[in-house]
Amino acid sequence: MPQPRSWAPADVGRIQLRGVAQVALSASPWTGLLFTAALFAGGWRIGVYGLIGAAASTVAAFVLGADRDGLANGLEGYSGCLTGIAIAVRLGASWRTALLAVLAAAVCAVLGAAVGRLLGRVGLPALTAPFCLVAGVLALALPTAPAAAAPPLPGDGVTTLSASQLGHAFCDNVGQVFLLDKWYAGLILLVGLLVASWGAAVAAACGSVAAILTACAMGLPATRISEGLYGYNAVLVAIALAATFLTRTPWTAGYAALAAVASVPFTAAWQAFAQPSGGSPFTWPFVVTTWLFLAAVPALDRPGISFEKAK
């Protein structure tokens, strides 16, 4: 059937909200609305520039003739959304930031098409790779990006967290998916996931818990654990494997939990490598971990783990 070349205003609004929701692999506009509320709860700059980035990448993809089904489902907006947020966090609010966010988000649309075409040949999704590529380059290239100190080395024993730190870690692991450091923003995001799918919300919660336990067992710094800096990739990995790309079975749940655990040392190592030069792991640990675990599925002789959309 011929695909529409334009949408009504209501359709445009839904596409924008889906672009925000797709950061967590959801196509629900209601989830996108709650996610947007969480962005503004984290700060008006985060909300404004996240929406600017999502809109810019979607418009760029539309102008360049991207697949209309993907556009309608928000698949052209999520990398731009994250890119806009990352630039705003780095530079603050200004006309320069807005211009850079628009241009960078437009580049995300092109990179998304390229990554999707290349990975589609082997059956893997692009995920947030376009965002990681663009934001990673900007983090190193911007003259205002000072080199950050490497995170402290793990201690000799198990890290102990207070009740307050545990609560903040659980919520911030979800919030840091959008670079948010407010615990209540993470709770709003979790509610948004629940609106779209109880399976996605449970997977995110379990991924957060698995990340906390793994980081504590590794002896990683308590402050950084409570800030969610080691757990946000595990949350995304759990959503991707347990609630999106694989069938929902007990075996899949265990497989996703293993992947979430694996993403924590990967995140810590990437931080130690990138931060001295002013860089950041962003969501690379999520992307690479998910790719590897999805690529392994066809080679595993386990009927309970199959590479198809979760129902």
C-alpha angles and dihedrals in degrees: 000000000000112000120232117256095205139027136214117253091260090054091050090053092050091048090052092051092046089052089059093044093051089070083080094036096260129129096195115121089205089057088049090052092053091044089053090051088052091051092054090045086059091051137308091251091057091050097045097046093042090057092044091053094047092049094045095051092045093050091046091051091048093050091048091052102251121175108292094215090056090048092050091052094051096249092135095052111055100073090048090050093054092043092053090050093048092051092047091050089051101043107019125227118323141120088262091055091049092050092047091047092053094048094044092048090051089053088052088061091056094044090047090057092047095047092044092052094048097044094040088071090065096036099251127132123238092231111173096328093117090055092048092051096048098039092044092054092047093048089059098036103047111097090216092062107099120199111265126219115257114255116261118273118256116272127241096258144032115301115240120210128198120234090259092051091048092053093047092047093052093051098036092053085066096038095052089064083080094033089257120150099187114103093212090055088058090053091052089051090051090052088050090055090049090055090056100039135347088211092058092048092049091046091051092049092048091046090053092050092046090051093051093050092046095047091048092048089052091053093239118168113287094220093056092044091054090048090058095241094134099038111050093082090051090054091054093044091053092050092048098048104029100037110020122028104024131055115262108253134132089257091053091049091055091045091052091047090054090051091049090052091048092053093062099067087039089056093046092049093047091051092051090050099044107035100068088063094045095261133124136212090232104177098325092114089056093047097047095040092050092047092051095047093046092047090053095054098083090051094053118092095216118119091199092065115063130161104238137104116292111247 
